Amino acid sequence: MTTSANVLDLIKAVEQADSPAGLGAAVQALVQVRSAAAIPALIRVLGYNNPAVAIAAVEGLVQWGEVAVPYLLAQLDDYNYGARAYSFRALAAIADPQALEVLLKAAVADFAPSVRRAAAKGLGSLHWSRLPPDQVAAAQAQTLETLVQICQDSDWSIRYAAIVGLHALAVVVSPADQRRAILSQLDQLAQADLDLAVQSRARWALQQLASVGYSLPPLRGALAQTPT
């Protein structure tokens, strides 16, 4: 059983590590601790400018699931975009709708492309069942509106991330008009986007969605050419 003293010792080991190898080992040890007291320390690690230990910390935070979300939201770093990007990767992977408003704002307005990409990808995959039933439709509609908006972004990588989000969202939305709006946006990108990677990702999303038998009228372009 891990005691409070053990956790404090492990946190101190992370803070006092004097080499990359020592820091990596200390973070890995902290990740293994089943104590919420480790969560703030793992979040601080995200700002250490060490990708390997940041990824390990993200994995540890994701293991905590929704328990880690309030800590992540409270400690988002407005100045260190690298730390913020890793925080959003964790929030996106945990997929708890507690983070919805923050993800929506970041996907549209954050100055760091890495943050915007993480937020856009995460938006479509939230665990909507954790919201009160009467809030789901409005939250999904707001998410759809945001993802469609950033599909027009000048950065191809953000458009690509928006497609990932739309693809995931299309699987769970119920209203036919929302599904059709998603398919229409994907079809447009598959046909007209200036970047081949974006076109290919949109076309693949359409193929995958068509394979699950959506009972919607066929669209022109990429979807019309996709076997059902």
Secondary structure, 3 states (H helix, E strand, C coil): CCCHHHHHHHHHHHHHCCCHHHHHHHHHHHHCCCCHHHHHHHHHHCCCCCHHHHHHHHHHHHHHHHHHHHHHHHCCCCCCHHHHHHHHHHHHHHCCHHHHHHHHHHHHHCCCHHHHHHHHHHHCCCCHHHCCHHHHHHHHHHHHHHHHHHCCCCCHHHHHHHHHHHHHHHHHCCCHHHHHHHHHHHHHHHHHCCCHHHHHHHHHHHHHHHHCCCCCCCCCCCCCCCCC
